[in-house]
């Protein structure tokens, strides 16, 4: 089974007057990148949370949003003494300097120090509640990744099997191209030197030289092994396999390119182009595997 790096998970949990909201979003990335959006009271737990998430997601660019609300705790603190002092002073100035009447209360509330946001202290019980909600969000997040991975898994198997099928289609054209090269060489020599001056031994040596350059048996064997290795890796019981699959795809591409370079046949070139098309589709998807 494979997992996609793209994922989404959301969870909420209420206990008494407290409500925790957790949202996880991820995209593909070569490295693990976790961006946390937390309130200030989570700072002492940030490293613990980051380490926990890294162990679970393995790879990807992850955005994490966590909110803890307590309906019984006032979110702001109003300094009533400062409010009264400012109100008295501002009203006196308005009367003394004949200033236009305005919204006095709104002006006072904008003054720093009149309203302060209270800092919520995170208790062990709160942290346990947050962890439970994070686990619930992670469960949905990984289920999303697995669903995406199933679709990629089926597509990978189809593409790689298509490459193997195309590889078998090369065989009928291999002997034909050898015969064509032999005939072309013989025709050129006879046209240039004359039939009676052609050295048959030297001619056979030249044919053997070309046959060695055109031999694609090693490339076919290696490409077959890489395809089988890729399919085996898809079944491996490990979470992180994207990098290994990407390395195998590189090797597959190298062998397919060599097949094209040694083709000496339009029919084989046509099949090679189809292999490259299938491999490109695999390569695009591999970049999103965990």
MIDOSE-1310 file (N, C-alpha, C; in nm, 2 decimals, decimal comma, always signed):
residues 290
xxxx	+0,08/-0,12/+0,00/+0,00/+0,00/+0,00/+0,09/+0,12/+0,00; +0,04/+0,22/-0,07/+0,12/+0,35/-0,08/+0,02/+0,46/-0,03; +0,09/+0,57/+0,02/+0,01/+0,68/+0,07/+0,05/+0,81/-0,01; -0,05/+0,89/-0,03/-0,02/+1,02/-0,10/+0,03/+1,12/+0,00
xxxx	+0,11/+1,21/-0,05/+0,15/+1,32/+0,04/+0,04/+1,43/+0,06; -0,05/+1,43/-0,03/-0,16/+1,52/-0,02/-0,26/+1,46/+0,08; -0,30/+1,54/+0,18/-0,40/+1,49/+0,28/-0,47/+1,60/+0,34; -0,58/+1,57/+0,41/-0,66/+1,66/+0,48/-0,73/+1,59/+0,60
xxxx	-0,73/+1,65/+0,71/-0,80/+1,59/+0,83/-0,85/+1,70/+0,92; -0,97/+1,68/+0,98/-1,02/+1,78/+1,07/-1,09/+1,71/+1,18; -1,08/+1,77/+1,30/-1,15/+1,71/+1,42/-1,18/+1,82/+1,52; -1,29/+1,80/+1,59/-1,33/+1,88/+1,70/-1,37/+1,80/+1,82
xxxx	-1,34/+1,85/+1,94/-1,38/+1,77/+2,06/-1,41/+1,87/+2,17; -1,53/+1,85/+2,23/-1,58/+1,94/+2,34/-1,58/+1,86/+2,47; -1,54/+1,92/+2,57/-1,54/+1,86/+2,70/-1,58/+1,97/+2,80; -1,70/+1,97/+2,85/-1,75/+2,08/+2,94/-1,75/+2,21/+2,86
xxxx	-1,69/+2,31/+2,92/-1,69/+2,44/+2,85/-1,57/+2,46/+2,75; -1,49/+2,36/+2,73/-1,37/+2,36/+2,65/-1,40/+2,30/+2,51; -1,35/+2,36/+2,41/-1,36/+2,32/+2,27/-1,23/+2,32/+2,20; -1,19/+2,21/+2,14/-1,06/+2,20/+2,07/-1,09/+2,18/+1,92
xxxx	-1,03/+2,25/+1,83/-1,04/+2,24/+1,69/-0,90/+2,21/+1,63; -0,89/+2,11/+1,55/-0,76/+2,08/+1,49/-0,79/+2,05/+1,34; -0,70/+2,11/+1,26/-0,71/+2,10/+1,11/-0,58/+2,07/+1,05; -0,56/+1,97/+0,97/-0,43/+1,93/+0,91/-0,45/+1,93/+0,76
xxxx	-0,36/+2,00/+0,69/-0,35/+2,00/+0,54/-0,21/+1,98/+0,50; -0,19/+1,90/+0,39/-0,06/+1,87/+0,34/-0,05/+1,87/+0,19; +0,07/+1,90/+0,14/+0,10/+1,90/+0,00/+0,23/+1,82/-0,02; +0,26/+1,79/-0,14/+0,39/+1,71/-0,16/+0,51/+1,80/-0,15
xxxx	+0,62/+1,75/-0,09/+0,74/+1,82/-0,07/+0,85/+1,71/-0,06; +0,97/+1,75/-0,11/+1,09/+1,66/-0,10/+1,13/+1,63/+0,05; +1,11/+1,73/+0,13/+1,14/+1,72/+0,27/+1,01/+1,73/+0,36; +1,03/+1,70/+0,49/+0,92/+1,72/+0,58/+0,92/+1,87/+0,63
xxxx	+0,81/+1,93/+0,61/+0,80/+2,08/+0,65/+0,67/+2,09/+0,72; +0,68/+2,12/+0,85/+0,56/+2,14/+0,93/+0,55/+2,29/+0,98; +0,43/+2,35/+0,94/+0,41/+2,49/+0,98/+0,29/+2,49/+1,08; +0,32/+2,53/+1,20/+0,22/+2,53/+1,31/+0,16/+2,67/+1,33
xxxx	+0,03/+2,67/+1,33/-0,04/+2,79/+1,37/-0,11/+2,77/+1,50; -0,05/+2,82/+1,61/-0,09/+2,79/+1,74/-0,10/+2,92/+1,82; -0,18/+2,92/+1,93/-0,18/+3,04/+2,02/-0,06/+3,04/+2,11; -0,03/+3,15/+2,17/+0,09/+3,16/+2,26/+0,10/+3,06/+2,37
xxxx	-0,01/+3,01/+2,42/-0,01/+2,92/+2,53/+0,03/+2,78/+2,49; +0,05/+2,75/+2,36/+0,10/+2,62/+2,32/+0,26/+2,62/+2,30; +0,32/+2,73/+2,32/+0,46/+2,74/+2,29/+0,55/+2,63/+2,36; +0,52/+2,61/+2,49/+0,60/+2,51/+2,56/+0,58/+2,37/+2,51
xxxx	+0,47/+2,35/+2,44/+0,44/+2,21/+2,38/+0,47/+2,20/+2,24; +0,52/+2,31/+2,18/+0,54/+2,31/+2,03/+0,64/+2,20/+1,98; +0,75/+2,19/+2,05/+0,85/+2,09/+2,00/+0,80/+1,95/+2,02; +0,73/+1,92/+2,12/+0,67/+1,79/+2,15/+0,57/+1,76/+2,04
xxxx	+0,49/+1,85/+2,01/+0,38/+1,84/+1,90/+0,45/+1,82/+1,76; +0,55/+1,90/+1,74/+0,62/+1,89/+1,61/+0,68/+1,75/+1,59; +0,75/+1,70/+1,69/+0,81/+1,57/+1,68/+0,71/+1,46/+1,66; +0,60/+1,47/+1,73/+0,49/+1,37/+1,72/+0,43/+1,37/+1,58
xxxx	+0,41/+1,49/+1,52/+0,36/+1,49/+1,39/+0,46/+1,44/+1,28; +0,58/+1,47/+1,30/+0,68/+1,43/+1,20/+0,69/+1,28/+1,20; +0,68/+1,21/+1,31/+0,68/+1,07/+1,32/+0,56/+1,00/+1,24; +0,45/+1,08/+1,24/+0,33/+1,02/+1,19/+0,32/+1,05/+1,04
xxxx	+0,35/+1,17/+0,99/+0,33/+1,21/+0,85/+0,44/+1,17/+0,76; +0,57/+1,15/+0,82/+0,68/+1,10/+0,74/+0,73/+1,21/+0,64; +0,65/+1,24/+0,54/+0,70/+1,33/+0,44/+0,58/+1,43/+0,40; +0,61/+1,55/+0,35/+0,51/+1,64/+0,30/+0,52/+1,77/+0,37
xxxx	+0,46/+1,87/+0,31/+0,45/+2,01/+0,36/+0,31/+2,01/+0,44; +0,32/+2,02/+0,57/+0,20/+2,01/+0,65/+0,17/+2,14/+0,72; +0,04/+2,19/+0,71/-0,01/+2,30/+0,78/-0,10/+2,25/+0,89; -0,07/+2,30/+1,01/-0,14/+2,26/+1,13/-0,21/+2,38/+1,20
xxxx	-0,34/+2,37/+1,22/-0,41/+2,47/+1,29/-0,48/+2,42/+1,41; -0,45/+2,47/+1,53/-0,51/+2,42/+1,65/-0,56/+2,54/+1,73; -0,69/+2,52/+1,78/-0,75/+2,63/+1,86/-0,81/+2,56/+1,99; -0,78/+2,62/+2,10/-0,84/+2,57/+2,23/-0,92/+2,69/+2,29
xxxx	-1,05/+2,67/+2,30/-1,14/+2,77/+2,36/-1,21/+2,73/+2,49; -1,22/+2,82/+2,58/-1,28/+2,79/+2,71/-1,39/+2,90/+2,72; -1,52/+2,86/+2,71/-1,63/+2,95/+2,72/-1,65/+3,02/+2,85; -1,59/+2,96/+2,96/-1,61/+3,01/+3,09/-1,50/+3,11/+3,12
xxxx	-1,40/+3,12/+3,04/-1,29/+3,22/+3,07/-1,30/+3,34/+2,98; -1,30/+3,45/+3,04/-1,31/+3,58/+2,96/-1,19/+3,59/+2,87; -1,21/+3,61/+2,74/-1,10/+3,63/+2,65/-1,02/+3,76/+2,66; -1,09/+3,86/+2,73/-1,02/+3,99/+2,74/-1,03/+4,04/+2,88
xxxx	-0,95/+4,13/+2,92/-0,95/+4,19/+3,05/-0,96/+4,35/+3,04; -1,06/+4,41/+3,10/-1,09/+4,55/+3,09/-1,04/+4,62/+3,21; -0,95/+4,72/+3,19/-0,90/+4,80/+3,31/-1,00/+4,91/+3,33; -1,09/+4,89/+3,43/-1,20/+4,98/+3,45/-1,14/+5,11/+3,51
xxxx	-1,04/+5,11/+3,59/-0,98/+5,23/+3,65/-0,92/+5,32/+3,54; -0,85/+5,26/+3,44/-0,79/+5,33/+3,33/-0,90/+5,39/+3,25; -1,01/+5,31/+3,22/-1,12/+5,36/+3,14/-1,18/+5,48/+3,20; -1,20/+5,49/+3,34/-1,26/+5,60/+3,41/-1,18/+5,72/+3,40
xxxx	-1,04/+5,70/+3,42/-0,95/+5,82/+3,42/-0,95/+5,88/+3,28; -0,94/+5,80/+3,17/-0,93/+5,85/+3,04/-1,06/+5,92/+3,00; -1,18/+5,86/+3,04/-1,31/+5,92/+3,02/-1,32/+6,06/+3,08; -1,27/+6,07/+3,20/-1,28/+6,20/+3,27/-1,19/+6,31/+3,21
xxxx	-1,07/+6,27/+3,17/-0,97/+6,36/+3,11/-1,02/+6,41/+2,97; -1,07/+6,31/+2,89/-1,11/+6,34/+2,75/-1,23/+6,43/+2,75; -1,32/+6,40/+2,85/-1,44/+6,49/+2,85/-1,41/+6,63/+2,89; -1,31/+6,64/+2,99/-1,27/+6,78/+3,03/-1,21/+6,85/+2,92
xxxx	-1,12/+6,78/+2,84/-1,06/+6,85/+2,72/-1,16/+6,89/+2,62; -1,26/+6,81/+2,60/-1,36/+6,85/+2,50/-1,43/+6,98/+2,54; -1,46/+6,99/+2,67/-1,53/+7,11/+2,72/-1,44/+7,23/+2,72; -1,31/+7,21/+2,75/-1,22/+7,32/+2,76/-1,18/+7,38/+2,63
xxxx	-1,16/+7,29/+2,53/-1,11/+7,33/+2,40/-1,22/+7,33/+2,29; -1,34/+7,31/+2,34/-1,46/+7,31/+2,25/-1,44/+7,21/+2,13; -1,39/+7,09/+2,17/-1,37/+6,99/+2,06/-1,51/+6,93/+2,02; -1,52/+6,88/+1,89/-1,64/+6,82/+1,85/-1,68/+6,69/+1,93
xxxx	-1,80/+6,67/+1,95/-1,85/+6,55/+2,02/-1,83/+6,43/+1,93; -1,77/+6,33/+1,98/-1,76/+6,21/+1,90/-1,78/+6,09/+1,99; -1,75/+5,97/+1,94/-1,77/+5,85/+2,02/-1,65/+5,83/+2,12; -1,68/+5,88/+2,24/-1,57/+5,89/+2,34/-1,53/+5,75/+2,38
xxxx	-1,63/+5,66/+2,40/-1,60/+5,52/+2,44/-1,51/+5,45/+2,34; -1,54/+5,46/+2,21/-1,46/+5,39/+2,11/-1,32/+5,45/+2,11; -1,30/+5,58/+2,13/-1,17/+5,63/+2,13/-1,09/+5,58/+2,25; -1,15/+5,57/+2,36/-1,08/+5,52/+2,48/-1,04/+5,38/+2,47
xxxx	-1,13/+5,29/+2,41/-1,10/+5,15/+2,40/-0,98/+5,13/+2,30; -0,95/+5,22/+2,22/-0,83/+5,21/+2,13/-0,70/+5,24/+2,20; -0,70/+5,30/+2,32/-0,58/+5,33/+2,39/-0,52/+5,21/+2,45; -0,39/+5,18/+2,42/-0,32/+5,07/+2,47/-0,33/+5,06/+2,62
xxxx	-0,36/+4,93/+2,67/-0,36/+4,91/+2,81/-0,50/+4,91/+2,87; -0,60/+4,97/+2,80/-0,74/+4,96/+2,85/-0,80/+4,83/+2,84; -0,77/+4,76/+2,72/-0,82/+4,62/+2,70/-0,70/+4,54/+2,67; -0,69/+4,43/+2,75/-0,58/+4,34/+2,73/-0,63/+4,20/+2,71
xxxx	-0,57/+4,12/+2,62/-0,62/+3,98/+2,60/-0,56/+3,90/+2,71; -0,64/+3,82/+2,77/-0,59/+3,73/+2,88/-0,52/+3,61/+2,82; -0,42/+3,57/+2,89/-0,34/+3,45/+2,84/-0,40/+3,33/+2,91; -0,44/+3,23/+2,83/-0,49/+3,11/+2,88/-0,38/+3,01/+2,92
xxxx	-0,38/+2,96/+3,04/-0,28/+2,87/+3,08/-0,32/+2,73/+3,05; -0,23/+2,66/+2,97/-0,26/+2,53/+2,93/-0,22/+2,43/+3,04; -0,32/+2,35/+3,09/-0,30/+2,25/+3,19/-0,28/+2,12/+3,13; -0,24/+2,02/+3,21/-0,21/+1,88/+3,16/-0,34/+1,82/+3,10
xxxx	-0,46/+1,85/+3,17/-0,58/+1,80/+3,12/-0,62/+1,86/+2,98; -0,58/+1,99/+2,97/-0,60/+2,06/+2,84/-0,52/+1,99/+2,73; -0,39/+1,97/+2,76/-0,30/+1,91/+2,67/-0,34/+1,77/+2,63; -0,39/+1,69/+2,72/-0,45/+1,56/+2,69/-0,56/+1,57/+2,59
xxxx	-0,65/+1,67/+2,62/-0,76/+1,69/+2,53/-0,72/+1,73/+2,39; -0,61/+1,81/+2,38/-0,56/+1,85/+2,25/-0,50/+1,73/+2,18; -0,42/+1,65/+2,25/-0,36/+1,53/+2,19/-0,47/+1,44/+2,13; -0,58/+1,42/+2,21/-0,68/+1,33/+2,16/-0,74/+1,38/+2,03
xxxx	-0,76/+1,51/+2,03/-0,82/+1,58/+1,91/-0,72/+1,57/+1,79; -0,59/+1,59/+1,82/-0,49/+1,58/+1,71/-0,49/+1,43/+1,66; -0,50/+1,33/+1,74/-0,50/+1,19/+1,70/-0,62/+1,17/+1,61; -0,74/+1,22/+1,65/-0,86/+1,20/+1,57/-0,84/+1,27/+1,43
xxxx	-0,78/+1,39/+1,43/-0,76/+1,46/+1,30/-0,66/+1,38/+1,22; -0,55/+1,32/+1,28/-0,45/+1,25/+1,21/-0,51/+1,12/+1,15; -0,60/+1,06/+1,22/-0,67/+0,94/+1,17/-0,74/+0,96/+1,04; -0,81/+1,07/+1,04/-0,89/+1,11/+0,92/-0,79/+1,16/+0,81
xxxx	-0,68/+1,22/+0,85/-0,58/+1,27/+0,76/-0,51/+1,15/+0,69; -0,48/+1,05/+0,76/-0,41/+0,93/+0,70/-0,51/+0,85/+0,62; -0,64/+0,85/+0,66/-0,74/+0,78/+0,58/-0,75/+0,85/+0,44; -0,74/+0,98/+0,44/-0,75/+1,06/+0,32/-0,63/+1,02/+0,23
xxxx	-0,51/+1,02/+0,29/-0,39/+0,99/+0,22/-0,39/+0,85/+0,16; -0,45/+0,76/+0,24/-0,46/+0,62/+0,19/-0,55/+0,61/+0,07; -0,67/+0,68/+0,08/-0,76/+0,67/-0,04/-0,69/+0,73/-0,16; -0,62/+0,84/-0,15/-0,55/+0,89/-0,26/-0,44/+0,79/-0,31
xxxx	-0,38/+0,73/-0,22/-0,27/+0,63/-0,25/-0,32/+0,51/-0,33; -0,45/+0,47/-0,29/-0,51/+0,35/-0,36/-0,52/+0,38/-0,51; -0,56/+0,50/-0,54/-0,58/+0,54/-0,68/-0,45/+0,54/-0,76; -0,34/+0,60/-0,69/-0,21/+0,60/-0,75/-0,15/+0,46/-0,76
xxxx	-0,18/+0,37/-0,67/-0,13/+0,23/-0,67/-0,18/+0,16/-0,80; -0,31/+0,17/-0,82/-0,37/+0,11/-0,94/-0,31/+0,17/-1,07; -0,29/+0,30/-1,07/-0,24/+0,36/-1,19/-0,09/+0,32/-1,21; -0,01/+0,31/-1,10/+0,12/+0,26/-1,12/+0,13/+0,12/-1,18
xxxx	+0,05/+0,03/-1,12/+0,05/-0,11/-1,17/+0,02/-0,11/-1,32; -0,08/-0,03/-1,36/-0,13/-0,03/-1,50/-0,01/+0,02/-1,59; +0,05/+0,13/-1,55/+0,15/+0,19/-1,63/+0,28/+0,10/-1,65; +0,32/+0,04/-1,54/+0,44/-0,04/-1,54/+0,41/-0,17/-1,62
xxxx	+0,29/-0,23/-1,61/+0,26/-0,34/-1,69/+0,25/-0,31/-1,84; +0,20/-0,19/-1,87/+0,20/-0,14/-2,01/+0,34/-0,14/-2,06; +0,44/-0,09/-1,98/+0,58/-0,09/-2,03/+0,63/-0,23/-2,06; +0,60/-0,32/-1,97/+0,64/-0,46/-1,99/+0,58/-0,52/-2,11
xxxx	+0,45/-0,49/-2,14/+0,39/-0,54/-2,26/+0,45/-0,48/-2,39; +0,48/-0,35/-2,38/+0,55/-0,29/-2,50/+0,69/-0,34/-2,52; +0,75/-0,38/-2,41/+0,89/-0,44/-2,42/+0,88/-0,57/-2,50; +0,77/-0,65/-2,47/+0,76/-0,78/-2,54/+0,73/-0,76/-2,69
xxxx	+0,66/-0,64/-2,72/+0,63/-0,61/-2,86/+0,76/-0,58/-2,95; +0,87/-0,56/-2,88/+0,99/-0,53/-2,95/+1,05/-0,65/-3,03; +1,02/-0,76/-2,97/+1,09/-0,89/-3,02/+1,07/-0,91/-3,17; +0,95/-0,90/-3,23/+0,94/-0,93/-3,37/+1,02/-0,83/-3,46
xxxx	+1,05/-0,71/-3,41/+1,12/-0,61/-3,49/+1,27/-0,62/-3,48; +1,32/-0,70/-3,38/+1,47/-0,71/-3,36/+1,54/-0,77/-3,48; +1,49/-0,89/-3,52/+1,55/-0,96/-3,63/+1,54/-0,89/-3,76; +1,42/-0,83/-3,78/+1,40/-0,75/-3,91/+1,50/-0,64/-3,93
xxxx	+1,53/-0,57/-3,82/+1,62/-0,45/-3,83/+1,76/-0,51/-3,86; +1,80/-0,62/-3,81/+1,93/-0,68/-3,84/+1,94/-0,72/-3,99; +1,83/-0,78/-4,04/+1,83/-0,81/-4,18/+1,84/-0,69/-4,27; +1,77/-0,58/-4,23/+1,77/-0,46/-4,30/+1,91/-0,39/-4,30
xxxx	+1,98/-0,39/-4,19/+2,11/-0,34/-4,18/+2,21/-0,42/-4,27; +2,20/-0,55/-4,27/+2,28/-0,63/-4,35/+2,26/-0,60/-4,50; +2,14/-0,59/-4,54/+2,11/-0,57/-4,68/+2,15/-0,43/-4,72; +2,14/-0,33/-4,63/+2,18/-0,19/-4,66/+2,33/-0,18/-4,68
xxxx	+2,40/-0,25/-4,59/+2,55/-0,25/-4,60/+2,60/-0,32/-4,72; +2,54/-0,43/-4,75/+2,58/-0,50/-4,87/+2,55/-0,42/-5,00; +2,43/-0,36/-5,00/+2,40/-0,28/-5,12/+2,49/-0,16/-5,14; +2,53/-0,10/-5,03/+2,62/+0,02/-5,04/+2,76/-0,02/-5,08
xxxx	+2,81/-0,14/-5,03/+2,94/-0,19/-5,07/+2,94/-0,22/-5,22; +2,84/-0,29/-5,26/+2,84/-0,34/-5,40/+2,83/-0,22/-5,49; +2,75/-0,12/-5,45/+2,73/+0,00/-5,53/+2,86/+0,08/-5,54; +2,94/+0,08/-5,43/+3,06/+0,16/-5,43/+3,18/+0,09/-5,49
xxxx	+3,20/-0,05/-5,46/+3,32/-0,12/-5,50/+3,29/-0,21/-5,62; +3,16/-0,26/-5,63/+3,13/-0,36/-5,73/+3,12/-0,49/-5,65; +3,03/-0,58/-5,70/+3,00/-0,70/-5,63/+3,12/-0,79/-5,62; +3,20/-0,80/-5,73/+3,32/-0,89/-5,73/+3,43/-0,85/-5,63
xxxx	+3,43/-0,72/-5,59/+3,54/-0,67/-5,51/+3,50/-0,67/-5,36; +3,39/-0,72/-5,33/+3,35/-0,72/-5,18/+3,41/-0,84/-5,11; +3,48/-0,81/-5,01/+3,55/-0,91/-4,92/+3,44/-0,96/-4,83; +3,40/-1,08/-4,84/+3,29/-1,14/-4,76/+3,33/-1,15/-4,61
xxxx	+3,46/-1,18/-4,59/+3,51/-1,19/-4,45/+3,50/-1,05/-4,38; +3,55/-0,95/-4,45/+3,55/-0,82/-4,40/+3,40/-0,77/-4,38; +3,32/-0,81/-4,47/+3,18/-0,77/-4,47/+3,11/-0,83/-4,34; +3,14/-0,95/-4,31/+3,08/-1,02/-4,19/+3,13/-0,95/-4,07
xxxx	+3,26/-0,91/-4,07/+3,32/-0,84/-3,95/+3,24/-0,71/-3,93; +3,21/-0,63/-4,03/+3,14/-0,51/-4,02/+3,00/-0,53/-3,97; +2,94/-0,64/-4,02/+2,80/-0,68/-3,97/+2,80/-0,71/-3,82; +2,90/-0,78/-3,78/+2,91/-0,82/-3,64/+2,93/-0,69/-3,55
xxxx	+3,01/-0,60/-3,61/+3,03/-0,47/-3,54/+2,90/-0,39/-3,52; +2,82/-0,39/-3,62/+2,69/-0,32/-3,61/+2,59/-0,39/-3,52; +2,60/-0,53/-3,53/+2,51/-0,61/-3,44/+2,54/-0,58/-3,29; +2,67/-0,57/-3,26/+2,71/-0,54/-3,12/+2,65/-0,40/-3,08
xxxx	+2,66/-0,30/-3,17/+2,61/-0,17/-3,13/+2,46/-0,17/-3,12; +2,39/-0,26/-3,19/+2,25/-0,27/-3,19/+2,19/-0,36/-3,09; +2,27/-0,43/-3,02/+2,22/-0,53/-2,93/+2,15/-0,47/-2,81; +2,03/-0,50/-2,79/+1,95/-0,44/-2,68/+1,91/-0,54/-2,57
xxxx	+1,96/-0,66/-2,58/+1,92/-0,76/-2,49/+1,95/-0,72/-2,34; +2,06/-0,66/-2,31/+2,10/-0,62/-2,17/+2,00/-0,51/-2,12; +1,97/-0,42/-2,21/+1,87/-0,31/-2,17/+1,73/-0,37/-2,14; +1,69/-0,47/-2,22/+1,56/-0,53/-2,20/+1,56/-0,61/-2,07
xxxx	+1,67/-0,68/-2,04/+1,67/-0,75/-1,91/+1,67/-0,66/-1,79; +1,75/-0,55/-1,80/+1,75/-0,46/-1,69/+1,62/-0,38/-1,67; +1,56/-0,34/-1,78/+1,43/-0,27/-1,77/+1,33/-0,36/-1,71; +1,33/-0,49/-1,75/+1,23/-0,59/-1,70/+1,25/-0,60/-1,55
xxxx	+1,38/-0,61/-1,50/+1,41/-0,62/-1,36/+1,36/-0,49/-1,28; +1,39/-0,38/-1,34/+1,35/-0,25/-1,27/+1,20/-0,24/-1,26; +1,12/-0,29/-1,36/+0,98/-0,29/-1,36/+0,93/-0,38/-1,25; +0,99/-0,50/-1,24/+0,95/-0,60/-1,14/+0,98/-0,54/-1,00
xxxx	+1,10/-0,48/-0,99/+1,14/-0,42/-0,86/+1,04/-0,31/-0,82; +1,00/-0,23/-0,91/+0,90/-0,12/-0,88/+0,77/-0,18/-0,83; +0,72/-0,29/-0,90/+0,60/-0,35/-0,85/+0,61/-0,42/-0,72; +0,73/-0,48/-0,69/+0,75/-0,53/-0,56/+0,75/-0,43/-0,45
xxxx	+0,81/-0,31/-0,48/+0,82/-0,20/-0,38/+0,68/-0,15/-0,35; +0,59/-0,15/-0,45/+0,46/-0,11/-0,42/+0,39/-0,19/-0,31; +0,43/-0,32/-0,30/+0,37/-0,41/-0,20/+0,44/-0,41/-0,07; +0,55/-0,34/-0,06/+0,63/-0,34/+0,06/+0,55/-0,28/+0,18
xxxx	+0,56/-0,34/+0,30/+0,49/-0,30/+0,42/+0,56/-0,19/+0,49; +0,59/-0,08/+0,42/+0,65/+0,04/+0,48/+0,57/+0,16/+0,44; +0,57/+0,26/+0,53/+0,49/+0,38/+0,50/+0,56/+0,47/+0,40; +0,69/+0,49/+0,42/+0,77/+0,58/+0,33/+0,84/+0,51/+0,22
xxxx	+0,80/+0,53/+0,10/+0,86/+0,46/-0,02/+0,87/+0,54/-0,14; +0,83/+0,67/-0,13/+0,84/+0,76/-0,25/+0,98/+0,78/-0,31; +1,08/+0,80/-0,22/+1,21/+0,82/-0,27/+1,27/+0,70/-0,34; +1,24/+0,58/-0,29/+1,29/+0,46/-0,35/+1,22/+0,44/-0,48
xxxx	+1,09/+0,46/-0,49/+1,02/+0,45/-0,62/+1,08/+0,55/-0,72; +1,11/+0,67/-0,68/+1,16/+0,77/-0,77/+1,30/+0,72/-0,82; +1,38/+0,66/-0,74/+1,51/+0,61/-0,79/+1,50/+0,50/-0,89; +1,40/+0,41/-0,87/+1,37/+0,30/-0,96/+1,32/+0,36/-1,10
xxxx	+1,24/+0,46/-1,09/+1,19/+0,53/-1,21/+1,30/+0,59/-1,29; +1,40/+0,65/-1,22/+1,52/+0,70/-1,29/+1,59/+0,60/-1,37; +1,61/+0,48/-1,31/+1,68/+0,37/-1,38/+1,60/+0,32/-1,49; +1,47/+0,31/-1,48/+1,38/+0,27/-1,59/+1,39/+0,36/-1,71
xxxx	+1,39/+0,49/-1,68/+1,41/+0,59/-1,78/+1,54/+0,58/-1,85; +1,65/+0,55/-1,78/+1,78/+0,53/-1,84/+1,78/+0,42/-1,94; +1,72/+0,31/-1,91/+1,72/+0,19/-2,00/+1,63/+0,22/-2,12; +1,52/+0,28/-2,10/+1,43/+0,32/-2,21/+1,50/+0,41/-2,31
xxxx	+1,58/+0,51/-2,26/+1,65/+0,60/-2,35/+1,76/+0,52/-2,43; +1,82/+0,43/-2,36/+1,93/+0,35/-2,43/+1,86/+0,26/-2,54; +1,74/+0,21/-2,51/+1,67/+0,13/-2,61/+1,64/+0,22/-2,74; +1,61/+0,34/-2,71/+1,58/+0,43/-2,82/+1,70/+0,47/-2,90
xxxx	+1,82/+0,48/-2,83/+1,94/+0,51/-2,90/+1,99/+0,40/-2,99; +1,96/+0,27/-2,95/+2,00/+0,16/-3,02/+1,90/+0,10/-3,11; +1,79/+0,17/-3,13/+1,67/+0,11/-3,20/+1,71/+0,08/-3,35; +1,76/+0,17/-3,42/+1,78/+0,16/-3,57/+1,65/+0,10/-3,64
xxxx	+1,54/+0,14/-3,59/+1,41/+0,09/-3,64/+1,30/+0,18/-3,60; +1,22/+0,23/-3,70/+1,11/+0,32/-3,67/+1,00/+0,25/-3,59; +0,99/+0,12/-3,61/+0,89/+0,04/-3,53/+0,93/+0,04/-3,38; +1,06/+0,01/-3,36/+1,11/+0,01/-3,22/+1,10/+0,15/-3,16
xxxx	+1,13/+0,25/-3,24/+1,13/+0,39/-3,19/+0,99/+0,42/-3,14; +0,89/+0,38/-3,22/+0,75/+0,40/-3,19/+0,71/+0,34/-3,05; +0,76/+0,22/-3,03/+0,73/+0,15/-2,90/+0,80/+0,22/-2,79; +0,92/+0,27/-2,81/+1,00/+0,34/-2,71/+0,93/+0,47/-2,67
xxxx	+0,88/+0,54/-2,77/+0,80/+0,66/-2,74/+0,68/+0,63/-2,65; +0,61/+0,52/-2,68/+0,50/+0,48/-2,59/+0,55/+0,45/-2,45; +0,66/+0,38/-2,44/+0,72/+0,35/-2,30/+0,75/+0,48/-2,23; +0,81/+0,58/-2,30/+0,84/+0,70/-2,23/+0,72/+0,78/-2,19
xxxx	+0,61/+0,77/-2,27/+0,48/+0,83/-2,23/+0,43/+0,77/-2,10; +0,43/+0,64/-2,09/+0,38/+0,57/-1,97/+0,47/+0,61/-1,85; +0,60/+0,61/-1,87/+0,69/+0,64/-1,76/+0,68/+0,78/-1,71; +0,65/+0,88/-1,80/+0,63/+1,01/-1,76/+0,51/+1,03/-1,67
xxxx	+0,40/+0,95/-1,70/+0,28/+0,95/-1,61/+0,32/+0,89/-1,47; +0,40/+0,79/-1,47/+0,44/+0,73/-1,34/+0,53/+0,84/-1,27; +0,62/+0,90/-1,34/+0,71/+1,00/-1,27/+0,63/+1,11/-1,21; +0,53/+1,16/-1,28/+0,44/+1,27/-1,22/+0,38/+1,23/-1,09
xxxx	+0,33/+1,10/-1,08/+0,26/+1,06/-0,96/+0,36/+1,02/-0,85; +0,47/+0,97/-0,89/+0,57/+0,93/-0,78/+0,61/+1,05/-0,70; +0,61/+1,17/-0,75/+0,65/+1,29/-0,68/+0,55/+1,32/-0,57; +0,44/+1,25/-0,56/+0,34/+1,28/-0,46/+0,32/+1,16/-0,36
xx	+0,42/+1,06/-0,37/+0,41/+0,95/-0,28/+0,49/+0,97/-0,16; +0,44/+0,94/-0,04/+0,51/+0,96/+0,09/+0,64/+0,88/+0,09
